[in-house]
Amino acid sequence: MALDQEGLVLLAFRLYDSKGALVAESGGLEHFPDGVTVRCGAGEVLLAVPADNNKPIRYRLYNCHGSLLTWSDGGRTKIYPLLRMGGRNQRDLRTG
């Protein structure tokens, strides 16, 4: 997640399901004015970002091997030991 110069929320994502299959990717930072919901083929919500910035974001993030890294229901967040975080600048997110 990032903010642009006008304060718009931008998202970049690459989402895998519990089997490690790539479900969706944004291709870089994008603005989703109507929000965005991504479900896997089994119907599991992998990402739910509402259009209203005051409402919580929900997600279940798996790695490319199907291991659950973290999840949040908007109120609670669980982080599992395999999760590694590192900073990337906006240019890196656009180019991969």
Beta strands, then each sheet from edge to edge (+ up, - down):
strand 1: 2-3
strand 2: 9-11
strand 3: 14-16
strand 4: 22-25
strand 5: 30-31
strand 6: 36-39
strand 7: 45-49
strand 8: 58-62
strand 9: 68-72
strand 10: 77-79
sheet 1: 1+ 2- 5+
sheet 2: 3+ 4-
sheet 3: 6+ 7- 8+ 9- 10+
end
